Amino acid sequence: MLSVDELSKEAEAGAIDTVVAAFTDMQGRLFGKRIHVEHFLDHVTEHGIEGCNYLLALDMEMDPVPGYEIANWEQGYGDFAIVPDLTTLRRIPWLDRTALVLSDVVHHDGSPVVASPRQVLIAQYERSLEMGYIPYFASELEFYLYKESYREAHERDYRGLTPTIPYILDYHVLATTMDEQHLGAIRRGVHAAGVPVEFSKGEAWYGQHEVNIRYADAVTSADRHTVYKNAVKEIAFLNGVSATFMAKPSEKDIGSSCHIHSSLFEGEKNAFVDGDQETDVFRHYLGGQRAHVRELALFVAPAINSYKRYATESWAPTSVSWGRDNRTCGFRIVGHGQSHRIECRIPGADINPYLGYAALLAAGLDGIENGTDPGPELIGNAYEKAEAEPFPRTLREAVDLWESSDFAKRTFGEPVWRHYCNYGRTEQRLFDEVVTDYERRRMFERG
């Protein structure tokens, strides 16, 4: 990480001449500007920068979408302020003479844009602190690597791409050695950018990998997730290959997950345990997550493709059941002593970490406030148990649950609830308007 004084020294030495100031949009992408370091130091550190407010009212194709209250044609699509969080300032070793600072989006009066993903999480983080708990999170983010560059993948319409490894490489040392030119660059680059890497490993399908990042408070962890995900794509580009974080790249592939680990601390002590015993805080936090995760599915699984990952015996859960060290459950209890924690296995790699973390934290805190019981542990194969309550199977179902959720409206506030109602409706509508390859293959000749 860099302090402003250290950045100034790096600038004087010619080691850094560019600062990327960026925030995360609804889809989890980094948007912002590249700023000359002198201008950043002289002006931006104090006054921030500005950007068009349509950046929080776009679909994935960058088309402005009607129905958003914070930005629309009637209001003229004005600017909002992008204010750097200087505690996130860091070098970006894989880009020449470049630093990055993550930023918050605020109105001209200085009030936060509450629907911006980082602010959605910060609101729940501050609520947790007010309750006396420091929320700690970590994400296990998986991705696929392909031999084709992004340009080649685009020219192929993203079909018939070649995984870097042609067989399953879960924990496979030889296979991961064959990809070490890419994974080594990712581990070293991300770690040097102030994102502490624990390890990388091969994952459950051809060319699939995972890099694990150290636990941190919820906001820091989401920041690290964002930097890491962007780094994987940039480093892949620089190495002439491509990476995808799609939840399900094809119907033939195992999906890419984002298992989210969380616990609450009271000072230096894990509030989930008292000696060798699990506490009521643990049980109620788990109960809240189980009780609300279905109606918050829009934050946990935000895209049409997210739901293609949920398949029986695919390593992706299909229910909101819980169990101890049971990978068939939506919630898996792991760790011992101070590392005791809940692993939510439901999210895919396409999750926006700020929104996903906010959903799980808000649900868990509500469970503590209301003494929610998690119900009985599921023993055995959750894919086959009738008592395993299903997670939503489509985005349409997730949007309906979000729209009818008094909890979501009350917890995140009506402006945030309405904003993401519009997001969910838009995602579903845009897909409904498309004729897919599946339809053409079935119907063109035989229909």
C-alpha positions as CSV (number, residue, x, y, z in Angstrom):
1,M,0.0,0.0,0.0
2,L,1.0,3.6,-0.5
3,S,0.7,6.7,1.6
4,V,0.3,10.1,-0.2
5,D,3.8,11.0,1.0
6,E,5.2,7.8,-0.5
7,L,3.3,8.4,-3.7
8,S,4.9,11.9,-3.9
9,K,8.3,10.5,-3.5
10,E,7.6,7.8,-6.1
11,A,6.4,10.6,-8.4
12,E,9.6,12.7,-7.9
13,A,11.7,9.6,-8.7
14,G,9.7,9.0,-11.9
15,A,8.6,5.6,-10.6
16,I,4.9,6.5,-10.8
17,D,3.3,9.0,-13.2
18,T,-0.3,7.7,-13.4
19,V,-3.0,7.2,-10.8
20,V,-6.1,5.3,-11.7
21,A,-9.0,6.6,-9.6
22,A,-11.9,4.1,-9.9
23,F,-15.2,3.0,-8.3
24,T,-17.2,-0.2,-8.8
25,D,-20.4,-0.1,-10.8
26,M,-23.5,-2.4,-10.4
27,Q,-21.9,-5.1,-12.5
28,G,-18.7,-5.1,-10.4
29,R,-16.5,-3.4,-13.0
30,L,-14.0,-0.6,-12.2
31,F,-14.9,2.7,-13.8
32,G,-12.8,5.9,-13.5
33,K,-10.0,8.0,-14.9
34,R,-6.3,7.8,-15.4
35,I,-4.8,10.9,-13.7
36,H,-1.3,12.4,-14.1
37,V,0.3,12.0,-10.7
38,E,1.1,15.7,-10.3
39,H,-2.6,16.6,-10.8
40,F,-3.6,13.9,-8.5
41,L,-1.4,15.1,-5.7
42,D,-2.1,18.8,-6.3
43,H,-5.9,18.6,-6.7
44,V,-7.6,15.2,-6.7
45,T,-6.5,14.2,-3.2
46,E,-8.4,17.2,-1.8
47,H,-11.2,17.7,-4.4
48,G,-11.8,14.4,-6.1
49,I,-12.9,14.1,-9.7
50,E,-16.2,14.0,-11.5
51,G,-17.9,11.5,-13.7
52,C,-21.3,11.1,-15.5
53,N,-23.9,9.7,-13.1
54,Y,-25.1,7.4,-15.9
55,L,-22.3,5.1,-14.8
56,L,-24.7,3.7,-12.1
57,A,-27.6,3.5,-14.6
58,L,-26.1,1.3,-17.4
59,D,-26.4,-2.3,-18.5
60,M,-23.4,-4.4,-19.3
61,E,-23.3,-3.0,-22.9
62,M,-23.0,0.5,-21.5
63,D,-26.4,1.6,-22.7
64,P,-28.3,4.0,-20.5
65,V,-31.3,2.3,-18.9
66,P,-34.6,4.1,-18.1
67,G,-36.2,3.8,-14.7
68,Y,-33.3,4.9,-12.5
69,E,-34.0,7.8,-10.2
70,I,-30.4,8.9,-9.6
71,A,-29.7,9.3,-13.4
72,N,-32.0,9.7,-16.4
73,W,-32.6,11.8,-19.5
74,E,-35.1,14.0,-17.7
75,Q,-32.4,15.1,-15.3
76,G,-29.9,15.5,-18.1
77,Y,-27.5,12.9,-16.9
78,G,-25.3,15.2,-14.9
79,D,-22.1,14.5,-12.9
80,F,-21.4,13.1,-9.5
81,A,-18.2,13.3,-7.5
82,I,-15.7,10.4,-7.4
83,V,-13.8,10.8,-4.1
84,P,-10.7,8.7,-3.6
85,D,-10.4,6.6,-0.5
86,L,-6.7,7.3,0.1
87,T,-6.4,4.2,2.4
88,T,-6.8,2.1,-0.7
89,L,-3.9,3.7,-2.6
90,R,-1.6,1.1,-4.0
91,R,1.0,0.4,-6.8
92,I,-0.1,-1.7,-9.7
93,P,3.0,-3.6,-10.6
94,W,1.8,-5.1,-13.8
95,L,1.1,-1.7,-15.4
96,D,4.1,0.7,-16.0
97,R,4.4,3.5,-13.5
98,T,0.9,3.2,-12.3
99,A,-1.0,3.4,-9.0
100,L,-4.7,2.7,-8.2
101,V,-7.0,4.2,-5.7
102,L,-10.5,3.0,-5.1
103,S,-13.1,5.7,-4.7
104,D,-16.6,6.4,-3.4
105,V,-19.3,8.1,-5.4
106,V,-21.0,11.1,-3.8
107,H,-23.5,13.8,-4.7
108,H,-22.3,17.4,-5.1
109,D,-23.4,18.2,-1.5
110,G,-21.0,15.5,-0.3
111,S,-23.7,13.0,0.6
112,P,-23.1,9.4,-0.5
113,V,-24.8,7.9,-3.5
114,V,-26.5,5.2,-1.4
115,A,-27.1,2.8,-4.3
116,S,-23.5,2.6,-5.3
117,P,-22.3,-0.9,-4.3
118,R,-19.5,0.2,-2.0
119,Q,-21.8,2.4,-0.1
120,V,-24.4,-0.4,0.2
121,L,-21.7,-2.5,2.0
122,I,-20.4,0.4,4.1
123,A,-23.9,1.0,5.5
124,Q,-24.1,-2.6,6.7
125,Y,-20.5,-2.6,7.9
126,E,-21.3,0.5,10.0
127,R,-24.4,-1.2,11.3
128,S,-22.3,-4.1,12.4
129,L,-19.9,-1.9,14.2
130,E,-22.8,-0.2,16.0
131,M,-23.9,-3.6,17.2
132,G,-20.4,-4.3,18.6
133,Y,-19.1,-6.6,15.9
134,I,-16.3,-6.3,13.3
135,P,-17.4,-8.4,10.3
136,Y,-14.5,-10.3,8.7
137,F,-14.9,-11.7,5.2
138,A,-12.9,-13.6,2.5
139,S,-13.9,-14.7,-1.0
140,E,-12.6,-17.8,-2.9
141,L,-12.8,-16.5,-6.5
142,E,-12.5,-19.0,-9.4
143,F,-11.9,-18.3,-13.0
144,Y,-11.2,-20.0,-16.4
145,L,-8.1,-19.4,-18.5
146,Y,-8.1,-19.8,-22.3
147,K,-5.3,-19.8,-24.8
148,E,-7.0,-17.3,-27.0
149,S,-6.5,-13.6,-26.4
150,Y,-9.5,-11.4,-25.6
151,R,-9.5,-10.1,-29.2
152,E,-9.4,-13.7,-30.6
153,A,-12.2,-14.7,-28.2
154,H,-14.3,-11.8,-29.4
155,E,-13.7,-12.7,-33.1
156,R,-14.8,-16.2,-32.3
157,D,-18.0,-14.9,-30.7
158,Y,-16.6,-16.6,-27.5
159,R,-17.2,-20.1,-28.9
160,G,-14.8,-23.0,-29.1
161,L,-12.2,-21.5,-26.9
162,T,-9.2,-23.6,-25.8
163,P,-8.7,-24.1,-22.0
164,T,-5.0,-23.6,-21.1
165,I,-5.1,-27.1,-19.5
166,P,-7.0,-29.8,-21.4
167,Y,-8.1,-31.9,-18.4
168,I,-9.4,-31.6,-14.8
169,L,-6.6,-30.0,-12.7
170,D,-8.1,-29.8,-9.2
171,Y,-5.0,-29.6,-6.8
172,H,-2.9,-30.9,-9.8
173,V,0.7,-29.7,-9.4
174,L,2.0,-30.7,-12.8
175,A,-1.0,-29.1,-14.6
176,T,-0.7,-25.9,-12.6
177,T,3.0,-25.8,-13.4
178,M,2.0,-25.6,-17.0
179,D,0.0,-22.5,-16.2
180,E,2.5,-21.0,-13.8
181,Q,3.6,-18.4,-16.2
182,H,0.1,-16.9,-15.8
183,L,-0.7,-17.8,-12.2
184,G,2.7,-16.8,-10.9
185,A,2.3,-13.4,-12.5
186,I,-1.1,-13.1,-10.9
187,R,0.1,-14.1,-7.4
188,R,3.2,-11.9,-7.4
189,G,1.4,-8.9,-9.0
190,V,-1.7,-9.0,-6.8
191,H,0.4,-9.5,-3.6
192,A,2.7,-6.6,-4.5
193,A,-0.4,-4.5,-5.1
194,G,-1.3,-4.9,-1.4
195,V,-3.7,-7.8,-1.7
196,P,-2.2,-10.5,0.5
197,V,-2.3,-13.8,-1.4
198,E,-2.4,-17.1,0.5
199,F,-2.2,-19.6,-2.4
200,S,-3.4,-20.6,-5.8
201,K,-4.6,-24.0,-6.9
202,G,-6.0,-25.8,-9.8
203,E,-9.8,-26.1,-9.8
204,A,-12.5,-28.6,-10.8
205,W,-12.4,-28.3,-14.6
206,Y,-10.2,-27.7,-17.7
207,G,-8.2,-24.5,-17.3
208,Q,-10.0,-23.5,-14.1
209,H,-8.0,-21.9,-11.2
210,E,-8.5,-20.3,-7.9
211,V,-6.4,-17.7,-6.0
212,N,-7.2,-17.2,-2.3
213,I,-6.8,-13.9,-0.5
214,R,-6.3,-13.3,3.2
215,Y,-9.3,-12.6,5.5
216,A,-10.0,-9.0,6.3
217,D,-12.7,-6.7,7.5
218,A,-15.7,-6.8,5.1
219,V,-15.0,-3.5,3.2
220,T,-11.2,-4.2,2.8
221,S,-12.0,-7.7,1.7
222,A,-14.4,-6.5,-1.0
223,D,-11.8,-4.0,-2.1
224,R,-9.2,-6.7,-2.4
225,H,-11.6,-8.9,-4.4
226,T,-12.2,-6.1,-6.8
227,V,-8.5,-5.4,-7.3
228,Y,-7.7,-9.1,-7.7
229,K,-10.5,-9.7,-10.3
230,N,-9.4,-6.8,-12.4
231,A,-5.8,-7.9,-12.1
232,V,-6.5,-11.3,-13.4
233,K,-8.1,-9.9,-16.5
234,E,-5.4,-7.3,-17.1
235,I,-2.5,-9.8,-16.5
236,A,-4.3,-12.3,-18.8
237,F,-4.5,-9.6,-21.5
238,L,-0.8,-8.6,-21.1
239,N,0.1,-12.3,-21.5
240,G,-2.0,-12.8,-24.6
241,V,-4.6,-15.1,-23.0
242,S,-8.1,-14.5,-21.7
243,A,-9.8,-15.2,-18.4
244,T,-13.5,-15.3,-17.6
245,F,-15.4,-15.1,-14.3
246,M,-18.7,-16.2,-15.8
247,A,-20.6,-18.4,-13.3
248,K,-21.1,-21.0,-16.1
249,P,-19.0,-20.5,-19.3
250,S,-20.9,-23.4,-21.0
251,E,-23.3,-26.1,-20.2
252,K,-20.4,-28.6,-20.4
253,D,-18.3,-26.8,-17.8
254,I,-18.3,-26.9,-14.0
255,G,-19.3,-23.4,-12.8
256,S,-16.9,-20.9,-11.2
257,S,-17.8,-20.2,-7.7
258,C,-17.1,-17.4,-5.2
259,H,-17.4,-19.1,-1.8
260,I,-17.8,-16.3,0.8
261,H,-16.4,-16.9,4.3
262,S,-17.6,-14.7,7.2
263,S,-17.4,-14.3,10.9
264,L,-17.9,-11.6,13.5
265,F,-15.3,-10.4,16.0
266,E,-15.6,-8.6,19.3
267,G,-12.2,-6.9,19.4
268,E,-9.7,-9.7,19.0
269,K,-12.1,-12.5,19.8
270,N,-14.3,-14.5,17.4
271,A,-17.9,-14.0,18.6
272,F,-18.9,-17.3,17.0
273,V,-17.1,-19.4,19.7
274,D,-16.7,-19.4,23.5
275,G,-14.0,-21.9,24.3
276,D,-15.0,-25.0,22.5
277,Q,-18.7,-24.1,22.2
278,E,-20.5,-22.3,19.4
279,T,-22.3,-19.2,20.6
280,D,-25.8,-17.9,20.1
281,V,-24.3,-15.1,18.0
282,F,-23.1,-17.8,15.6
283,R,-26.4,-19.7,15.5
284,H,-28.5,-16.6,15.0
285,Y,-26.1,-15.1,12.4
286,L,-26.4,-18.4,10.4
287,G,-30.1,-18.4,11.0
288,G,-30.5,-14.9,9.6
289,Q,-28.4,-15.8,6.5
290,R,-30.5,-18.9,5.8
291,A,-33.8,-17.0,6.5
292,H,-33.1,-14.2,4.0
293,V,-30.6,-15.4,1.4
294,R,-33.4,-16.4,-1.0
295,E,-35.0,-12.9,-1.1
296,L,-31.6,-11.4,-1.4
297,A,-30.6,-13.7,-4.3
298,L,-30.4,-10.7,-6.7
299,F,-27.3,-9.5,-4.7
300,V,-25.9,-13.0,-4.4
301,A,-26.5,-14.3,-8.0
302,P,-27.0,-11.1,-10.1
303,A,-27.1,-12.4,-13.7
304,I,-29.1,-14.7,-16.0
305,N,-26.0,-16.9,-16.3
306,S,-25.6,-17.1,-12.5
307,Y,-28.4,-19.6,-12.2
308,K,-27.0,-22.0,-14.9
309,R,-24.4,-23.0,-12.3
310,Y,-26.9,-24.6,-9.9
311,A,-27.0,-28.2,-10.9
312,T,-27.1,-31.5,-8.9
313,E,-23.7,-32.9,-8.0
314,S,-21.9,-30.1,-9.7
315,W,-20.1,-28.7,-6.6
316,A,-22.6,-25.8,-6.7
317,P,-25.3,-26.0,-4.0
318,T,-29.0,-26.0,-5.0
319,S,-30.4,-25.3,-1.5
320,V,-30.0,-23.0,1.5
321,S,-29.3,-26.0,3.8
322,W,-26.4,-25.9,6.3
323,G,-24.0,-28.6,7.4
324,R,-20.6,-29.1,9.0
325,D,-17.8,-29.5,6.4
326,N,-20.5,-30.6,3.9
327,R,-19.9,-29.3,0.4
328,T,-23.4,-30.3,-0.8
329,C,-24.9,-27.6,1.4
330,G,-25.5,-23.9,0.7
331,F,-23.9,-23.0,4.0
332,R,-20.8,-25.0,5.2
333,I,-19.5,-24.6,8.7
334,V,-15.7,-24.8,8.8
335,G,-12.7,-23.8,10.9
336,H,-11.8,-24.3,14.6
337,G,-11.4,-22.0,17.5
338,Q,-10.8,-18.4,16.4
339,S,-11.1,-19.4,12.7
340,H,-14.6,-20.8,13.1
341,R,-16.7,-19.4,10.3
342,I,-19.5,-19.8,7.9
343,E,-18.8,-20.5,4.2
344,C,-21.6,-19.5,1.9
345,R,-21.2,-21.7,-1.2
346,I,-24.1,-20.2,-3.1
347,P,-22.4,-17.2,-5.0
348,G,-20.7,-17.6,-8.4
349,A,-17.6,-15.8,-9.6
350,D,-19.8,-13.2,-11.3
351,I,-20.9,-11.7,-7.9
352,N,-20.3,-8.0,-7.1
353,P,-18.5,-8.4,-3.8
354,Y,-19.9,-5.3,-2.2
355,L,-23.5,-6.3,-2.9
356,G,-22.9,-10.0,-2.0
357,Y,-21.1,-9.2,1.2
358,A,-23.8,-6.6,2.1
359,A,-26.6,-9.2,1.6
360,L,-25.0,-11.9,3.7
361,L,-23.9,-9.4,6.5
362,A,-27.4,-7.8,6.6
363,A,-29.1,-11.1,6.8
364,G,-26.8,-12.4,9.6
365,L,-27.2,-9.2,11.6
366,D,-30.9,-9.4,11.4
367,G,-30.7,-13.0,12.6
368,I,-28.8,-11.8,15.7
369,E,-31.3,-9.0,16.4
370,N,-34.2,-11.3,16.1
371,G,-32.7,-14.5,17.6
372,T,-33.3,-16.5,14.4
373,D,-32.8,-20.2,14.7
374,P,-30.9,-21.8,11.8
375,G,-32.9,-25.0,12.0
376,P,-31.5,-28.5,12.1
377,E,-28.2,-29.4,10.4
378,L,-28.5,-31.3,7.2
379,I,-26.7,-34.7,7.4
380,G,-25.9,-36.4,4.1
381,N,-26.3,-35.4,0.5
382,A,-28.2,-32.1,0.3
383,Y,-28.9,-32.7,-3.4
384,E,-31.1,-35.6,-2.5
385,K,-32.8,-34.4,0.8
386,A,-36.4,-33.3,0.5
387,E,-36.0,-31.0,3.5
388,A,-33.4,-28.9,1.7
389,E,-35.1,-25.6,0.8
390,P,-34.1,-24.7,-2.7
391,F,-32.3,-21.6,-3.7
392,P,-34.0,-19.7,-6.6
393,R,-33.3,-21.4,-10.0
394,T,-33.7,-18.3,-12.2
395,L,-33.1,-14.6,-12.2
396,R,-36.8,-14.1,-12.8
397,E,-37.6,-15.8,-9.5
398,A,-34.8,-13.8,-7.7
399,V,-36.2,-10.5,-9.0
400,D,-39.8,-11.4,-7.9
401,L,-38.4,-12.3,-4.4
402,W,-36.5,-9.0,-4.2
403,E,-39.5,-7.0,-5.3
404,S,-41.8,-8.6,-2.7
405,S,-39.2,-8.4,0.1
406,D,-40.1,-6.0,2.9
407,F,-36.8,-7.0,4.5
408,A,-34.7,-5.8,1.5
409,K,-36.7,-2.5,1.4
410,R,-36.4,-1.9,5.1
411,T,-32.7,-3.0,5.5
412,F,-31.1,-1.3,2.5
413,G,-33.6,1.6,2.2
414,E,-36.2,2.2,-0.4
415,P,-34.0,4.1,-2.8
416,V,-31.5,1.2,-2.9
417,W,-34.4,-1.4,-3.2
418,R,-36.0,0.5,-6.1
419,H,-32.6,1.0,-7.8
420,Y,-31.9,-2.7,-7.9
421,C,-35.5,-3.6,-8.7
422,N,-34.9,-1.7,-11.9
423,Y,-31.5,-3.4,-12.4
424,G,-33.1,-6.9,-12.0
425,R,-36.0,-6.2,-14.3
426,T,-33.7,-4.8,-16.9
427,E,-31.4,-7.8,-16.8
428,Q,-34.3,-10.1,-17.3
429,R,-36.0,-8.0,-20.0
430,L,-32.8,-7.8,-22.1
431,F,-32.4,-11.6,-22.0
432,D,-36.0,-12.1,-22.9
433,E,-35.6,-10.0,-26.0
434,V,-32.8,-12.1,-27.4
435,V,-33.1,-15.1,-29.7
436,T,-30.6,-17.7,-28.5
437,D,-28.4,-20.2,-30.2
438,Y,-30.4,-22.9,-28.3
439,E,-33.6,-21.8,-30.0
440,R,-32.0,-21.6,-33.5
441,R,-30.4,-25.1,-33.2
442,R,-33.7,-26.7,-32.1
443,M,-36.2,-24.8,-34.3
444,F,-34.5,-23.5,-37.5
445,E,-34.9,-26.7,-39.5
446,R,-37.1,-28.9,-37.3
447,G,-39.6,-26.5,-35.8
